[in-house]
């Protein structure tokens, strides 16, 4: 058995046990007329039970691919920092900046 499979099985078992525990807490709370705790525990039981029953794909693989497309930023200059297209000065962290009409990041004073 693969280590990831073992860890995945343990994770699923833990979520199932926690969902069962929260379901019991929810039922006891409803019997004691504590509806708020019953509703919250029931919602937690449903959420944990759903994630234990449905096997979701690795989110990290999808997010890495999405991050690469977002990181497409034009940087010019030797330091690799952003430069204002209007005045050609570097844009420093903390400076106020905004997109212009062409959707390029420029200094606020250069607008």
HELIX and SHEET records of a PDB file:
HELIX    1   1 UNK A    3  UNK A   31  1                                  29    
HELIX    2   2 UNK A   35  UNK A   53  1                                  19    
HELIX    3   3 UNK A   59  UNK A   70  1                                  12    
HELIX    4   4 UNK A  108  UNK A  110  5                                   3    
SHEET    1   A 2 UNK A  97  UNK A  99  0                                        
SHEET    2   A 2 UNK A 105  UNK A 107 -1                                        
END                                                                             
